[in-house]
Amino acid sequence: MARPAQDPQIRIKEILDTAEHLFTVKGYLGTTVSDIAKKMGVTQGMFYYYFKSKEEILEALLNRQVTSFLSEVKVMASSNAPPAEKLGFMISTVIKNVQAHGEVLLNTVYHEQNLHIKNKLVHGVKLLLTPLGLTIIEEGRVRNDFNVPDPQTALSFILLIMDFLIDALYEKLPAELLSLRLQMAEALVAKAVGVREGTVRIILQTPR
């Protein structure tokens, strides 16, 4: 009797989970497609049936992480929380997701060979966050919480500040400098939406 075919989505998840583990243990550059297939106990042909390359795997892993934190932001954006809290949550969620995947993710996407993937990822995340961010800012304007002449400009500036914080994680800044950069980011976001300093809070994971 023929063996039942593996559900494609289950197989894809298995490949991604295995690749993520190996990237963590051996690094992205140190992991080969052969390593992934061997770890799974399958042929490389099966791997290539689902993914054309290791780079495509990396993009799929990054997109999976984006989908995960985006769902959290959507829930918060539709809640009854104050707009300033929603804005801080949006930025915090993105940053904490980056922190959760640690040095492996950062070192991989910041590597010179993968900068095109980083640029594509950043562009994609900004496209996905833009409608949510604009909704939050518009809610703040309607409630007279925010004083924002041009929401799109304000949001573009806020997304740049988010990049500023992610860069700080990649640079492995000492805790004091990271804290200072965080305070500056909060003050700049508050100014971008026209609220008093201290109103927008960005929460990062505390280094162990």
Helices and strands as residue ranges (DSSP letters): H 8-26, H 33-40, H 44-50, H 54-77, H 83-100, H 102-110, G 112-114, H 115-142, H 151-170, H 175-193
